[in-house]
Amino acid sequence: MPQVSSLDSLVIIGDVAAHLFRILFIVGLVWLARRVGRQVIPRALALGLRTPASSGNGVLSPEEQARRLETLESVLVRTAEIVAAIIGALMVLSDLNVPIAPVLAGAGVLGVALGFGAQSLVRDFMGGMLILLENQYGRGDVVQIAGVSGVVEEVNLRRTVVRDINGTVHSVPNGEVHVASNLTRGWARVNLNVGVSYDSDLDQVREVIDRVGRDLAADPQWAPLITDPPKVLRIDSFDDSSISFKILGTTKPTQQWAVTGELRLRLKKAFDAEGIEIPYPHRVVIQQPTPVVATDRQVARLANGEPTAQ
C-alpha cells in the first residue's frame, strides 16, 4: 500500500481548502446577488412604471401604481433569487469537476418530459405571465376569478391567492382564470335600489335622496372617499308593493361598500323624518272559528226545543 507523504497531504489539504474557499466565494456571490436584486429591482420597477404626464395613460391612481409595483416586485425578486441559486449551484458543480453538460442535457430532457406531462402547470405559468404583463389585477385588489371573490393577497407566476369576506383563503391556478373581474380598478360605484310606497310624493323622494347624497359627499369624514355624490338616476321599476329608485355614485377604489352602507343609514333616517314609507311585505293571518259537530241526540233535542246541555 503506497504511503502518503506529508507533502502530498499538504497538497491535498491545500486543494480541499482551495475548493472550499471557491465554494464559499460562490455562495457569497449568490447571497450578494440576492441582496443587490432586492435593492435594485424595486428601484428599477419604480422608474420603469413611472407614468409621464404627457403620455395620456392616467388610468391608474397612485395607490394602484403602488399595488402593481408591489406585485411585480415580489414576482421578479423571487425569480431573480431562483436564477441566482441555479447559477451558483452550477458554478459549484463546475468547481468540483462535475460535468455540467450532461446535467444540463438531463435537465432539458426532464423539462420536455414534464412539459408533456404537466401541461396544466405550463398553462398556469403562461396565464401568470399574461396577468402580470397586462396588469389585470394585483395585490390588494378585490376581484372575482374562477368563481371566487375576495381580496388578492398574492400573485405569482403559478397561482393567485384570494381571501374572501369570510376569511377563507383560496388558491386559484392562473390557468383557471378565464375571466378576471377587478372591482377596484380606477374608481368604484355606489349602485343602490331603494323602494318607496306608491302613496309617496316622487318629487319629494328624489329631492330627499339627492340631498342625502350631497350631505354625505360634503361630510369631512366621507368626502375623501367620494368623487361623485350619490344621486337618483331614474325610477328603476314598479314592484309589487313599491316604486324602486336607482341611485348611483362614484367612490375611490374599495370604498364603495362603506359608502353604500352609510348612505343606507342616512336614507332611512331621512325617510323617517320626512314621513316617507319604505314598504315591506305584510302578512295578515285570519283565524276561522272551529266548527262544532252536534250528535244525533243533540239535534233531536234542538228540534224539540229542549236544551242540549246535560
Residue pairs with C-beta under 8 A, 6 or more apart in sequence:
19 95
19 96
22 95
23 92
23 95
26 88
26 91
26 92
26 95
27 88
27 92
29 88
30 84
30 85
30 87
30 88
33 80
33 84
34 80
34 81
34 84
37 77
37 80
37 81
37 84
38 77
41 73
41 76
41 77
41 80
42 69
42 73
42 77
45 69
45 72
45 73
45 76
46 69
49 65
49 68
49 69
49 72
51 57
51 58
51 60
51 65
59 186
60 68
60 135
60 186
61 186
61 252
61 253
63 253
64 138
64 185
64 186
64 253
67 138
67 139
67 140
67 141
68 135
68 138
70 138
70 139
70 140
71 132
71 138
71 139
71 155
72 132
72 138
74 139
74 154
74 155
74 156
75 132
75 155
75 156
75 157
78 156
79 157
90 100
90 103
93 100
93 103
94 100
114 121
115 122
120 173
120 175
121 158
123 174
123 175
124 157
124 158
124 159
124 173
124 174
124 175
125 157
125 158
125 174
126 174
126 175
127 173
127 174
127 175
127 176
127 177
128 155
128 156
128 157
128 158
128 159
128 174
129 157
130 136
131 137
131 155
131 160
131 174
131 177
131 180
132 155
132 157
136 177
136 180
136 182
137 143
137 145
137 152
137 155
137 160
137 180
137 182
137 185
138 152
138 155
139 152
139 153
139 154
139 155
140 151
140 152
140 184
141 151
141 152
141 182
141 183
141 184
141 185
142 149
142 150
142 151
142 152
142 182
142 183
142 184
142 254
143 149
143 150
143 152
143 162
143 180
143 181
143 182
143 183
144 180
144 181
144 183
145 160
145 162
145 172
145 176
145 177
145 179
145 180
145 181
146 172
146 176
146 177
146 178
148 162
148 164
148 170
148 172
149 162
149 164
149 165
150 162
150 163
150 164
150 165
150 168
150 170
151 162
151 163
152 160
152 161
152 162
153 161
153 162
153 163
153 169
154 160
154 161
155 161
157 174
158 173
158 174
159 171
159 172
159 173
159 174
160 171
160 172
160 174
160 177
161 169
161 170
161 171
161 172
162 169
162 170
162 172
163 169
163 170
164 170
184 253
184 254
185 253
186 253
187 227
187 250
187 251
187 252
187 253
188 250
188 251
188 252
188 253
188 254
188 255
188 256
189 248
189 249
189 250
189 251
189 256
190 230
190 247
190 248
190 249
190 250
190 251
190 256
190 259
190 260
190 263
191 246
191 247
191 248
191 256
191 260
192 230
192 246
192 247
192 248
192 260
192 263
192 264
193 236
193 237
193 244
193 245
193 246
193 247
194 209
194 244
194 245
194 247
194 267
194 278
195 239
195 241
195 242
195 243
195 244
195 245
195 278
195 279
196 202
196 205
196 242
196 243
196 245
196 271
196 276
196 277
196 278
196 279
197 241
197 242
197 243
197 276
197 277
197 278
197 279
198 241
198 242
198 243
199 277
200 243
200 276
200 277
202 235
202 243
204 274
204 276
205 245
205 276
206 232
206 245
208 267
208 270
208 271
208 274
208 276
209 230
209 231
209 232
209 245
209 247
209 267
210 231
210 232
211 270
212 230
212 263
212 266
212 267
212 270
213 229
213 230
213 231
213 247
213 249
213 263
214 229
214 231
215 266
216 222
216 226
216 229
216 230
216 259
216 262
216 263
216 266
217 223
217 226
217 228
217 229
217 230
217 249
222 259
222 262
224 252
225 251
225 252
225 255
225 258
225 259
226 249
226 250
226 251
226 252
226 255
226 259
227 250
227 251
227 252
228 249
228 250
229 249
230 247
230 248
230 249
230 259
230 263
231 247
231 248
231 249
232 245
232 246
232 247
233 246
233 247
233 248
234 245
234 246
235 243
235 244
235 245
235 246
236 244
236 245
236 246
237 243
237 244
238 244
241 279
241 280
241 281
242 278
242 279
247 263
249 259
249 263
251 259
268 278
270 276
271 277
271 278
294 302
294 308
298 308
301 307
301 308
302 308
